[in-house]
């Protein structure tokens, strides 16, 4: 989903590397669609 532009990944810690994930604008546009499924 990161490569598809739906989710963005941001490193917030080194050693061990940890990532936070958040929806992009495109991902937010999908929320109503997913909610109907």
C-alpha angles and dihedrals in degrees: 000000000000091000090047092056095244096109132027124213123211126183111230101171138034125212099048097025111228128186136207118211127208136170118259122219089270090052092050090054089059095056095090091046093050090046090061094054 
